[in-house]
Amino acid sequence: MSESLASAEKAITSLWDKHLESEFAHKSPEEALATMTNNPRVTIVPTMIGGKGTEDLRNFYAKHFLNQLPPDLEVTSVSRTIGATRIVDELVIRFTHTVQMDWVLPGVPPTGKRIEFAMVVVVYTEGDRISAENLYWDSATIMHQAGLLTDPKLPVLGAESARNMLSHTAPLNELLHRTQR
């Protein structure tokens, strides 16, 4: 790897880690925005919630995300892929649904249920700032664990899919076997 590429990867990693610290350790919209461009965007793809532009994103961070992080929230890294202007983080998220979480389950009051799911975050940068984030996950898995999807005929799994991301020991094709019974 060239020295300049290694330096760029180190800089983008440092920027993303600083952004994550501002969100999860400090819960500070202003600190998070300080790591971003003048026209940032965050899109939570499954719920289409987030923000475009500084003011919209400040509102999202302050009223629908950072103030709605459960006290027992755990984020476990599975993998990180780093490019010249992009990072892709594969994560497992765990929490007890004890607070309203507009960014995960909009309009759903706390269920008290334990939730675990796999998430992928794609982070885009411009220069030395984050320009955009796209977050992806399987909403059906979350709704199933929250007790909102209860039909056993639906092809939906629960926490086992996230747990398998960490251990790779869960049996595969369970949904196929379920349909063949």
C-alpha positions in Angstrom: 0.0 0.0 0.0 1.3 3.4 -0.9 2.2 5.8 1.9 -0.3 8.4 0.7 -3.1 5.8 0.6 -2.3 4.6 4.1 -2.3 8.2 5.3 -5.7 8.9 3.6 -7.2 5.8 5.2 -5.8 6.8 8.6 -7.3 10.3 8.2 -10.8 9.0 7.2 -10.8 6.4 10.0 -9.9 9.1 12.5 -12.6 11.4 11.2 -15.3 8.7 11.4 -14.2 7.6 14.9 -14.3 11.3 16.1 -17.8 11.5 14.6 -19.0 8.3 16.4 -17.6 9.6 19.7 -19.5 12.9 19.3 -22.7 10.9 18.8 -22.5 8.0 21.2 -20.1 9.2 23.9 -21.0 12.9 24.0 -24.4 12.8 22.4 -23.6 16.2 20.9 -25.3 17.4 17.7 -22.8 20.3 17.4 -19.8 18.0 17.7 -21.2 15.6 15.2 -21.9 18.5 12.7 -18.4 19.8 13.2 -17.1 16.7 11.5 -19.4 17.2 8.5 -19.4 19.3 5.4 -21.6 22.4 5.1 -24.3 20.4 3.3 -24.3 17.0 5.0 -26.9 14.2 4.6 -27.8 11.3 6.8 -30.3 8.7 5.4 -31.6 5.9 7.5 -32.7 3.8 4.5 -35.3 1.5 6.1 -37.3 4.3 7.7 -36.2 7.2 5.4 -35.5 9.3 8.4 -32.5 11.6 8.7 -31.6 15.0 7.5 -30.3 17.0 4.6 -28.3 20.2 5.3 -27.0 21.5 8.6 -30.2 22.7 10.1 -32.3 19.7 9.2 -29.5 17.3 10.4 -29.1 19.3 13.7 -32.9 18.9 14.3 -32.7 15.1 13.5 -29.7 14.6 15.8 -31.2 16.7 18.7 -34.8 15.5 18.5 -34.9 12.1 16.9 -31.6 10.3 17.4 -29.0 11.4 20.0 -31.7 12.0 22.7 -33.3 8.6 21.8 -30.3 6.3 22.5 -31.2 3.6 25.0 -29.0 3.5 28.1 -27.9 -0.1 27.4 -27.1 0.5 23.7 -24.2 -1.7 22.5 -22.5 -1.3 19.1 -20.2 -4.2 18.1 -18.0 -3.9 15.1 -18.0 -6.8 12.7 -15.9 -5.4 9.9 -14.7 -2.1 8.4 -13.7 -1.5 4.8 -11.8 1.7 4.0 -11.5 3.4 0.7 -10.0 6.7 -0.4 -13.3 8.6 0.3 -15.5 6.1 1.9 -15.9 3.8 4.9 -18.2 0.9 5.2 -18.9 -0.4 8.7 -20.7 -3.7 9.4 -22.1 -3.6 12.9 -24.3 -5.5 15.4 -26.6 -3.2 17.4 -28.2 -4.4 20.7 -30.5 -2.5 23.1 -33.6 -2.9 25.2 -36.4 -0.8 23.7 -37.0 1.3 26.8 -37.2 4.7 25.0 -39.0 6.1 22.0 -36.6 5.5 19.0 -37.9 7.4 16.0 -34.9 6.5 14.0 -35.5 2.7 14.4 -39.2 2.3 15.1 -40.9 5.6 14.3 -44.1 6.2 16.2 -43.7 3.0 18.3 -43.7 3.5 22.0 -41.1 1.5 24.1 -41.9 -2.2 24.1 -39.4 -3.2 26.8 -38.1 -5.9 24.4 -34.5 -6.7 23.7 -33.5 -6.0 20.1 -30.5 -7.1 18.2 -29.8 -6.4 14.5 -27.1 -6.2 11.9 -26.4 -2.8 10.4 -24.3 -1.5 7.6 -23.2 2.2 7.5 -21.7 3.7 4.4 -19.9 6.9 5.1 -18.9 9.3 2.3 -16.3 12.0 2.7 -15.3 15.2 0.9 -11.9 16.5 1.8 -11.5 16.2 5.6 -15.3 16.1 6.4 -18.1 13.6 6.3 -20.6 14.5 3.5 -23.1 11.7 3.9 -24.1 8.6 5.8 -26.4 5.8 4.6 -27.5 3.3 7.3 -29.1 0.0 6.3 -30.8 -2.8 8.3 -33.6 -5.3 8.1 -36.7 -3.6 9.7 -38.7 -6.8 9.7 -36.1 -8.4 12.1 -36.5 -5.4 14.5 -40.3 -5.4 14.2 -40.4 -9.2 14.9 -38.3 -8.8 18.1 -40.4 -5.8 19.2 -43.6 -8.0 18.9 -45.0 -6.0 16.0 -44.8 -8.8 13.4 -46.2 -12.0 15.0 -47.4 -14.1 12.1 -45.2 -17.2 12.2 -45.7 -17.7 8.4 -43.8 -14.5 7.6 -40.2 -15.1 6.4 -38.7 -13.2 9.3 -36.0 -14.0 11.8 -35.0 -12.3 15.1 -31.8 -11.8 16.9 -30.2 -14.9 15.5 -29.4 -13.2 12.3 -27.3 -10.5 14.1 -25.7 -13.1 16.4 -24.6 -15.1 13.4 -22.7 -12.0 12.1 -20.5 -12.4 15.2 -20.1 -16.2 15.4 -21.1 -17.7 12.1 -22.5 -20.7 13.9 -26.2 -20.4 13.4 -27.8 -22.8 11.0 -28.5 -21.4 7.6 -31.6 -21.9 5.5 -34.0 -22.1 8.4 -36.6 -20.0 6.5 -36.4 -22.5 3.6 -36.8 -25.4 6.0 -39.8 -23.7 7.6 -41.6 -23.4 4.2 -40.9 -27.1 3.4 -42.6 -28.4 6.6 
